[in-house]
Amino acid sequence: MQKNRRTNAETVGRFIVTDPAICHGEPVFRGTRILVADVLEQVATGMAWEAIVEEWRGAVKPEAIAEAVRLAREALVVHAPELMPA
């Protein structure tokens, strides 16, 4: 992650940022207040990516959705042992 020196925003990826001043620091798509978690929920329910793009009026591009899915996968792989029941 890269930190923006002018703000407290951190770049998570090309399309995803966090900033304590925006949506309580939850990951959002750059230039929006659209929560990454909301889009991932839409993906998880089987919504077509084209429909997601349309739902958000083009503010979230397919490339941004792909980045969110890739980062979610990476987080799961890294943290899977922590999620396993004891």
Backbone bond lengths (Angstrom), bond angles and torsions (degrees), N, CA, C in turn:
res aa  C-N    CA-C-N  psi(-1)  N-CA   C-N-CA  omega(-1)  CA-C   N-CA-C  phi
1 M - - - 1.443 - - 1.516 109.78 -
2 Q 1.317 115.34 143.01 1.448 120.80 177.01 1.520 109.38 -112.79
3 K 1.315 115.48 140.17 1.461 120.82 179.84 1.523 109.19 -98.27
4 N 1.331 115.91 134.62 1.453 122.05 175.33 1.527 107.30 -82.70
5 R 1.310 117.72 124.04 1.477 121.35 -175.53 1.523 113.15 -69.73
6 R 1.340 117.78 -26.94 1.465 120.06 -178.62 1.519 112.46 -79.63
7 T 1.314 116.94 -26.27 1.458 121.47 179.11 1.520 107.96 -129.93
8 N 1.291 116.63 -178.13 1.457 120.35 175.26 1.526 111.30 -93.52
9 A 1.337 116.43 13.29 1.463 121.23 -178.79 1.523 110.26 -69.25
10 E 1.320 114.82 143.03 1.455 121.06 173.72 1.512 108.38 -120.21
11 T 1.318 115.16 134.99 1.450 120.90 177.94 1.513 108.14 -85.32
12 V 1.323 116.45 121.14 1.455 122.15 178.96 1.520 109.18 -92.11
13 G 1.308 115.96 -35.23 1.456 123.06 179.25 1.511 108.73 -158.15
14 R 1.295 116.07 -168.03 1.460 119.89 179.76 1.525 111.65 -65.14
15 F 1.340 116.80 -33.03 1.461 121.43 -174.53 1.527 113.96 -114.38
16 I 1.311 118.23 -6.84 1.464 121.12 -172.16 1.524 110.38 -120.68
17 V 1.340 115.26 134.47 1.459 121.33 179.34 1.523 109.99 -136.46
18 T 1.308 115.76 161.73 1.461 122.06 169.85 1.520 107.30 -127.34
19 D 1.309 115.48 143.59 1.463 121.37 178.83 1.523 106.66 -153.46
20 P 1.338 117.73 122.85 1.461 119.96 -179.41 1.532 113.08 -56.14
21 A 1.323 117.70 -23.03 1.457 121.63 -179.01 1.529 112.57 -84.93
22 I 1.325 117.27 -7.43 1.466 121.20 -178.82 1.524 108.58 -122.41
23 C 1.313 116.92 119.98 1.471 123.50 176.81 1.529 112.12 50.61
24 H 1.313 116.19 41.68 1.466 123.04 176.32 1.525 113.10 56.90
25 G 1.330 116.46 28.18 1.457 120.28 177.06 1.511 115.09 82.99
26 E 1.331 117.25 3.68 1.469 120.00 176.67 1.529 108.74 -67.40
27 P 1.323 118.40 148.82 1.470 119.85 177.51 1.526 111.14 -62.26
28 V 1.331 115.16 131.77 1.459 122.60 177.77 1.524 108.70 -131.15
29 F 1.321 115.47 164.71 1.450 119.63 175.00 1.521 108.29 -80.13
30 R 1.318 115.50 135.42 1.466 122.51 -175.18 1.527 111.10 -48.72
31 G 1.334 115.73 132.02 1.457 121.60 176.98 1.518 114.61 78.81
32 T 1.350 116.89 7.54 1.462 120.52 -179.79 1.525 108.70 -134.16
33 R 1.313 115.14 177.50 1.459 122.09 168.71 1.529 109.04 -115.36
34 I 1.315 114.91 27.08 1.460 121.08 179.96 1.521 108.38 -85.78
35 L 1.321 115.57 117.65 1.456 120.66 -178.10 1.525 111.14 -70.39
36 V 1.314 115.73 133.91 1.451 121.67 175.97 1.527 109.27 -59.23
37 A 1.330 117.16 -38.66 1.467 121.30 179.80 1.525 111.61 -59.37
38 D 1.327 117.55 -37.22 1.468 120.57 179.60 1.528 110.83 -65.91
39 V 1.318 116.97 -42.47 1.464 120.81 179.60 1.522 110.20 -69.17
40 L 1.327 117.58 -40.43 1.469 119.73 176.94 1.524 110.93 -62.72
41 E 1.318 117.95 -34.64 1.466 121.10 175.68 1.519 110.35 -63.79
42 Q 1.323 116.69 -40.56 1.465 120.04 177.35 1.531 110.80 -63.55
43 V 1.314 117.00 -41.94 1.470 121.31 176.91 1.526 109.39 -61.73
44 A 1.320 116.68 -44.97 1.465 121.88 -177.43 1.525 112.14 -62.63
45 T 1.324 117.71 -30.68 1.464 120.28 179.66 1.523 111.87 -82.29
46 G 1.328 116.45 -2.02 1.458 120.32 177.20 1.514 115.00 92.14
47 M 1.311 116.40 10.44 1.463 119.90 179.40 1.529 109.06 -65.54
48 A 1.320 117.04 134.70 1.466 121.59 178.56 1.527 109.71 -63.74
49 W 1.317 115.45 141.72 1.462 119.33 -178.92 1.521 111.30 -59.34
50 E 1.319 117.64 -36.45 1.465 120.60 178.39 1.526 110.26 -61.64
51 A 1.333 116.66 -38.36 1.460 120.87 178.57 1.532 110.57 -68.88
52 I 1.320 116.98 -35.72 1.470 120.54 177.38 1.521 109.54 -64.26
53 V 1.325 116.36 -46.35 1.472 120.73 177.97 1.529 109.66 -57.25
54 E 1.315 116.49 -44.92 1.469 121.08 179.39 1.526 111.36 -64.85
55 E 1.336 116.30 -43.06 1.472 121.40 179.50 1.528 111.51 -55.71
56 W 1.326 115.81 -38.81 1.470 120.78 -178.49 1.531 111.48 -96.75
57 R 1.332 116.00 17.41 1.476 123.06 175.25 1.531 112.82 53.64
58 G 1.331 115.90 37.96 1.459 121.11 176.18 1.514 115.01 80.67
59 A 1.324 117.97 -0.16 1.471 120.63 -179.78 1.530 111.65 -70.95
60 V 1.322 116.39 -22.27 1.469 122.00 176.40 1.523 106.72 -116.69
61 K 1.320 116.14 117.70 1.460 122.29 -178.41 1.529 110.31 -90.46
62 P 1.331 117.29 159.71 1.468 119.94 177.03 1.527 113.22 -55.59
63 E 1.320 116.87 -35.32 1.469 120.26 179.06 1.524 111.17 -64.57
64 A 1.331 116.12 -35.08 1.464 120.88 178.24 1.524 110.70 -70.64
65 I 1.326 116.67 -38.37 1.468 120.43 176.88 1.525 109.04 -63.87
66 A 1.324 116.59 -44.23 1.467 120.62 179.33 1.522 110.97 -60.11
67 E 1.331 117.13 -40.81 1.460 120.02 177.98 1.528 110.68 -63.86
68 A 1.320 117.46 -42.00 1.462 120.75 179.46 1.527 110.82 -62.19
69 V 1.317 116.73 -43.37 1.467 120.63 179.10 1.527 110.12 -64.47
70 R 1.333 117.09 -43.71 1.470 120.86 179.78 1.530 110.82 -62.05
71 L 1.318 117.07 -44.61 1.465 119.86 -179.77 1.524 111.48 -67.41
72 A 1.330 117.34 -36.92 1.465 120.65 176.63 1.521 110.22 -63.53
73 R 1.325 116.95 -41.50 1.461 121.46 177.37 1.526 110.87 -61.05
74 E 1.336 115.96 -47.02 1.463 120.47 179.85 1.526 110.86 -60.40
75 A 1.326 116.75 -42.15 1.461 120.46 179.12 1.519 110.76 -63.64
76 L 1.324 117.05 -40.15 1.462 120.53 178.78 1.520 111.03 -64.75
77 V 1.315 116.98 -44.97 1.468 120.59 -179.79 1.525 110.39 -61.14
78 V 1.306 116.93 -44.63 1.472 121.36 -178.22 1.523 111.44 -67.78
79 H 1.332 116.52 -40.30 1.465 120.27 -172.54 1.529 114.25 -102.23
80 A 1.307 118.23 5.78 1.475 121.44 -178.93 1.520 112.27 -53.52
81 P 1.346 119.53 -44.40 1.477 118.49 -179.99 1.532 113.17 -58.98
82 E 1.325 117.42 -33.01 1.462 121.87 179.72 1.529 111.19 -71.13
83 L 1.325 116.46 -25.55 1.460 121.50 -176.55 1.522 112.82 -87.56
84 M 1.323 116.80 -13.75 1.466 121.83 -178.56 1.524 108.91 -71.96
85 P 1.344 116.46 138.38 1.468 118.20 177.17 1.534 110.82 -65.40
86 A 1.299 115.44 147.14 1.477 120.42 -176.72 1.513 111.73 -74.79
